[in-house]
Amino acid sequence: MGELSTEDRNELDKGDFAFPEQRKEPLENASHVRNAIARFNQVRDVSDAERDAAWRRIKAAAKKFDVEVSEKSWQEIGD
């Protein structure tokens, strides 16, 4: 389950994204959650508060889809 078509992506609710205002990093399944973590630091033009909120959404989606997350916070990604 990799790429979403543009049509499928456009049909997602804002709440289905790690960064809902930017509609970046969908969290539709385990693969997307892992991808959102891997690409987290590539998201530009967002505040630390938006990153904090996105991290909470990613952690919730990871729990939902049984994805193990070793990082305690988004600041640990890539260390």
N, CA and C atoms as a LAMMPS dump frame, in Angstrom:
ITEM: TIMESTEP
0
ITEM: NUMBER OF ATOMS
237
ITEM: BOX BOUNDS ff ff ff
-5.0000000000000000e+02 5.0000000000000000e+02
-5.0000000000000000e+02 5.0000000000000000e+02
-5.0000000000000000e+02 5.0000000000000000e+02
ITEM: ATOMS id mol type element x y z
1 1 1 N 0.851 -1.182 0
2 1 2 C 0 0 0
3 1 3 C 0.884 1.228 0
4 2 1 N 1.295 1.671 -1.114
5 2 2 C 2.186 2.809 -1.156
6 2 3 C 1.475 4.092 -1.488
7 3 1 N 1.561 4.455 -2.731
8 3 2 C 1.089 5.755 -3.185
9 3 3 C -0.433 5.844 -3.229
10 4 1 N -0.916 7.012 -2.871
11 4 2 C -2.332 7.328 -3.046
12 4 3 C -2.47 8.09 -4.346
13 5 1 N -3.512 7.809 -5.082
14 5 2 C -3.775 8.6 -6.279
15 5 3 C -4.175 10.002 -5.83
16 6 1 N -4.059 10.947 -6.728
17 6 2 C -4.46 12.318 -6.412
18 6 3 C -5.913 12.354 -5.989
19 7 1 N -6.743 11.601 -6.673
20 7 2 C -8.172 11.563 -6.348
21 7 3 C -8.387 11.011 -4.939
22 8 1 N -7.724 9.895 -4.617
23 8 2 C -7.87 9.304 -3.282
24 8 3 C -7.352 10.252 -2.209
25 9 1 N -6.231 10.897 -2.486
26 9 2 C -5.644 11.835 -1.521
27 9 3 C -6.59 13.01 -1.27
28 10 1 N -7.21 13.512 -2.335
29 10 2 C -8.13 14.644 -2.215
30 10 3 C -9.389 14.286 -1.434
31 11 1 N -9.741 13.003 -1.403
32 11 2 C -10.933 12.564 -0.688
33 11 3 C -10.69 12.369 0.81
34 12 1 N -9.433 12.349 1.224
35 12 2 C -9.139 12.177 2.641
36 12 3 C -9.528 13.419 3.425
37 13 1 N -9.995 13.207 4.647
38 13 2 C -10.274 14.317 5.554
39 13 3 C -8.953 14.919 6.013
40 14 1 N -8.984 16.181 6.402
41 14 2 C -7.771 16.828 6.912
42 14 3 C -7.182 16.061 8.083
43 15 1 N -8.037 15.491 8.894
44 15 2 C -7.582 14.748 10.062
45 15 3 C -6.855 13.459 9.746
46 16 1 N -6.843 13.066 8.489
47 16 2 C -6.154 11.845 8.069
48 16 3 C -4.697 12.092 7.708
49 17 1 N -4.224 13.309 7.954
50 17 2 C -2.846 13.672 7.639
51 17 3 C -2.096 14.028 8.91
52 18 1 N -0.797 13.759 8.919
53 18 2 C 0.03 14.184 10.045
54 18 3 C 0.05 15.705 10.129
55 19 1 N 0.13 16.35 8.974
56 19 2 C 0.117 17.809 8.886
57 19 3 C -1.15 18.22 8.131
58 20 1 N -2.27 18.34 8.838
59 20 2 C -3.555 18.542 8.164
60 20 3 C -3.685 19.851 7.388
61 21 1 N -3.126 20.933 7.892
62 21 2 C -3.265 22.214 7.179
63 21 3 C -2.545 22.187 5.839
64 22 1 N -1.442 21.464 5.783
65 22 2 C -0.667 21.346 4.549
66 22 3 C -1.084 20.119 3.735
67 23 1 N -1.921 19.275 4.34
68 23 2 C -2.343 18.009 3.732
69 23 3 C -1.123 17.176 3.326
70 24 1 N -0.183 17.08 4.284
71 24 2 C 1.039 16.316 4.034
72 24 3 C 1.104 15.127 4.968
73 25 1 N 1.655 14.06 4.457
74 25 2 C 1.883 12.812 5.183
75 25 3 C 0.587 12.147 5.646
76 26 1 N -0.108 11.503 4.698
77 26 2 C -1.33 10.781 5.071
78 26 3 C -1.008 9.635 6.024
79 27 1 N -1.987 9.304 6.844
80 27 2 C -1.821 8.258 7.866
81 27 3 C -2.908 7.2 7.709
82 28 1 N -3.028 6.671 6.517
83 28 2 C -4.112 5.746 6.186
84 28 3 C -3.849 4.29 6.524
85 29 1 N -2.59 3.918 6.698
86 29 2 C -2.255 2.526 6.984
87 29 3 C -0.84 2.466 7.551
88 30 1 N -0.382 1.291 7.894
89 30 2 C 0.941 1.135 8.511
90 30 3 C 2.052 1.647 7.606
91 31 1 N 1.958 1.385 6.332
92 31 2 C 2.979 1.848 5.391
93 31 3 C 3.067 3.365 5.372
94 32 1 N 1.923 4.019 5.371
95 32 2 C 1.907 5.488 5.373
96 32 3 C 2.449 6.043 6.686
97 33 1 N 2.177 5.369 7.791
98 33 2 C 2.701 5.824 9.075
99 33 3 C 4.223 5.744 9.067
100 34 1 N 4.763 4.62 8.612
101 34 2 C 6.226 4.483 8.541
102 34 3 C 6.823 5.534 7.617
103 35 1 N 6.147 5.798 6.506
104 35 2 C 6.622 6.812 5.567
105 35 3 C 6.563 8.21 6.191
106 36 1 N 5.517 8.498 6.947
107 36 2 C 5.391 9.808 7.596
108 36 3 C 6.536 10.029 8.583
109 37 1 N 6.939 8.985 9.273
110 37 2 C 8.071 9.102 10.2
111 37 3 C 9.36 9.329 9.418
112 38 1 N 9.55 8.536 8.375
113 38 2 C 10.779 8.646 7.585
114 38 3 C 10.918 10.014 6.919
115 39 1 N 9.805 10.607 6.516
116 39 2 C 9.845 11.873 5.791
117 39 3 C 9.55 13.088 6.67
118 40 1 N 9.386 12.862 7.955
119 40 2 C 8.974 13.921 8.876
120 40 3 C 9.83 15.174 8.754
121 41 1 N 11.138 15.012 8.732
122 41 2 C 12.045 16.162 8.678
123 41 3 C 12.094 16.83 7.301
124 42 1 N 11.467 16.242 6.308
125 42 2 C 11.425 16.838 4.968
126 42 3 C 10.275 17.828 4.802
127 43 1 N 9.342 17.836 5.743
128 43 2 C 8.202 18.757 5.676
129 43 3 C 8.708 20.148 6.029
130 44 1 N 8.472 21.093 5.152
131 44 2 C 8.967 22.462 5.312
132 44 3 C 7.839 23.422 5.66
133 45 1 N 8.229 24.566 6.171
134 45 2 C 7.302 25.67 6.456
135 45 3 C 6.218 25.303 7.458
136 46 1 N 6.618 24.567 8.498
137 46 2 C 5.704 24.28 9.601
138 46 3 C 6.395 24.662 10.911
139 47 1 N 5.61 25.062 11.876
140 47 2 C 6.142 25.475 13.17
141 47 3 C 6.427 24.253 14.038
142 48 1 N 7.154 24.493 15.12
143 48 2 C 7.39 23.413 16.082
144 48 3 C 6.081 22.941 16.697
145 49 1 N 5.143 23.856 16.908
146 49 2 C 3.832 23.471 17.441
147 49 3 C 3.113 22.54 16.463
148 50 1 N 3.206 22.831 15.173
149 50 2 C 2.593 21.952 14.164
150 50 3 C 3.3 20.604 14.141
151 51 1 N 4.609 20.597 14.313
152 51 2 C 5.36 19.336 14.373
153 51 3 C 4.952 18.532 15.613
154 52 1 N 4.786 19.214 16.742
155 52 2 C 4.337 18.522 17.958
156 52 3 C 2.983 17.854 17.733
157 53 1 N 2.061 18.576 17.128
158 53 2 C 0.722 18.035 16.861
159 53 3 C 0.795 16.889 15.852
160 54 1 N 1.62 17.056 14.823
161 54 2 C 1.781 15.997 13.816
162 54 3 C 2.355 14.743 14.463
163 55 1 N 3.32 14.913 15.358
164 55 2 C 3.919 13.766 16.027
165 55 3 C 2.874 13.02 16.865
166 56 1 N 2.005 13.759 17.535
167 56 2 C 0.924 13.106 18.306
168 56 3 C 0.011 12.302 17.375
169 57 1 N -0.313 12.867 16.212
170 57 2 C -1.166 12.138 15.262
171 57 3 C -0.45 10.905 14.724
172 58 1 N 0.842 11.025 14.448
173 58 2 C 1.61 9.877 13.959
174 58 3 C 1.658 8.785 15.022
175 59 1 N 1.906 9.169 16.282
176 59 2 C 1.96 8.174 17.355
177 59 3 C 0.61 7.464 17.514
178 60 1 N -0.48 8.204 17.408
179 60 2 C -1.811 7.598 17.517
180 60 3 C -2.052 6.631 16.356
181 61 1 N -1.675 7.042 15.153
182 61 2 C -1.85 6.173 13.984
183 61 3 C -0.944 4.95 14.092
184 62 1 N 0.258 5.128 14.608
185 62 2 C 1.175 3.996 14.786
186 62 3 C 0.564 2.967 15.734
187 63 1 N -0.031 3.445 16.799
188 63 2 C -0.691 2.53 17.739
189 63 3 C -1.851 1.808 17.056
190 64 1 N -2.64 2.553 16.307
191 64 2 C -3.793 1.985 15.607
192 64 3 C -3.378 0.884 14.629
193 65 1 N -2.275 1.116 13.901
194 65 2 C -1.834 0.172 12.865
195 65 3 C -0.698 -0.739 13.338
196 66 1 N -0.427 -0.732 14.652
197 66 2 C 0.577 -1.599 15.252
198 66 3 C 1.963 -1.402 14.628
199 67 1 N 2.358 -0.14 14.517
200 67 2 C 3.677 0.212 14.009
201 67 3 C 4.541 0.604 15.203
202 68 1 N 5.686 -0.035 15.33
203 68 2 C 6.588 0.28 16.431
204 68 3 C 7.332 1.583 16.141
205 69 1 N 7.323 2.475 17.114
206 69 2 C 8.029 3.751 16.999
207 69 3 C 9.029 3.815 18.148
208 70 1 N 10.303 3.866 17.807
209 70 2 C 11.326 3.874 18.86
210 70 3 C 11.607 5.279 19.39
211 71 1 N 11.368 6.293 18.573
212 71 2 C 11.619 7.669 18.992
213 71 3 C 10.562 8.122 19.996
214 72 1 N 11.001 8.836 21.014
215 72 2 C 10.078 9.376 22.014
216 72 3 C 9.484 10.713 21.551
217 73 1 N 10.216 11.432 20.697
218 73 2 C 9.738 12.703 20.186
219 73 3 C 10.233 12.888 18.75
220 74 1 N 9.662 13.85 18.055
221 74 2 C 10.071 14.068 16.666
222 74 3 C 11.498 14.597 16.578
223 75 1 N 12.006 15.191 17.643
224 75 2 C 13.366 15.707 17.63
225 75 3 C 14.397 14.579 17.563
226 76 1 N 14.017 13.366 17.898
227 76 2 C 14.915 12.214 17.865
228 76 3 C 15.002 11.57 16.49
229 77 1 N 14.149 11.959 15.574
230 77 2 C 14.151 11.333 14.247
231 77 3 C 15.456 11.662 13.547
232 78 1 N 16.098 10.628 13.049
233 78 2 C 17.334 10.81 12.307
234 78 3 C 18.576 10.827 13.165
235 79 1 N 18.419 10.664 14.484
236 79 2 C 19.604 10.62 15.353
237 79 3 C 20.289 9.288 15.251
